[in-house]
Amino acid sequence: MSALLDSQQIAPQVQVELYEGGETWLIRFSFTETKEQPLAEIKLDAAAATQLLAFLRLHEDRLVKSHQP
C-alpha cells in the first residue's frame, strides 16, 4: 500500500484518507467499548476521486448553503 499523506474526520464516524498516487479511502467506523472497527471502506482511485471532486465543485454553492445554519 502507498504511504498515507493525510487523513481527516469528516463526520462523527467517517474518516477520509489520502495516499500517494491519489488513492482515497472513505471509512465509516463503529465504536465499541474497546476499539474502533471499520464498518465500511470505499476505495477510490485517483481518477474516481477527481471525478468526485469535480461533482462536488459543480454543486459547491448548494452544499455550502445547506451546511450553513
C-alpha positions in Angstrom: 0.0 0.0 0.0 1.2 3.5 -0.7 2.2 5.9 2.0 -0.6 7.8 3.8 -0.4 11.5 3.0 -3.2 12.9 5.1 -6.4 11.9 6.9 -9.4 13.9 8.3 -12.5 13.1 10.1 -15.4 14.5 8.0 -18.3 13.3 10.1 -18.7 11.8 13.6 -17.9 8.2 12.4 -16.4 8.9 8.9 -12.8 9.5 8.0 -11.2 10.1 4.7 -7.6 9.1 3.9 -5.4 10.2 1.0 -2.5 8.1 -0.1 0.4 8.6 -2.5 -0.8 8.2 -6.1 -4.2 9.7 -5.3 -5.7 6.6 -3.7 -8.5 7.8 -1.5 -10.4 5.8 1.2 -13.7 6.7 2.8 -14.0 4.8 6.1 -17.1 4.5 8.3 -16.3 3.3 11.9 -18.3 1.6 14.6 -17.2 2.5 18.1 -17.3 -0.3 20.7 -16.3 -0.1 24.3 -12.8 -1.5 23.4 -11.9 -0.1 20.0 -12.9 1.5 16.7 -13.7 -1.0 14.0 -14.3 -0.2 10.3 -17.9 -0.9 9.2 -17.4 0.1 5.6 -14.4 1.1 3.4 -14.7 2.6 0.0 -11.6 2.9 -2.1 -11.4 5.4 -4.9 -8.5 5.5 -7.4 -7.1 8.9 -8.4 -9.5 9.2 -11.4 -12.6 8.4 -9.4 -11.5 10.8 -6.6 -11.0 13.5 -9.2 -14.5 12.9 -10.7 -16.0 13.1 -7.2 -14.2 16.4 -6.6 -15.5 17.8 -9.9 -19.0 16.7 -9.0 -18.9 18.3 -5.5 -17.4 21.5 -7.0 -20.3 21.6 -9.5 -22.7 21.7 -6.6 -20.5 23.7 -4.2 -22.8 26.6 -3.7 -25.8 24.4 -2.9 -23.7 22.3 -0.5 -22.4 25.4 1.3 -25.9 26.9 1.7 -27.2 23.6 3.0 -24.4 23.4 5.6 -24.9 27.0 7.0 -27.2 27.3 10.0 
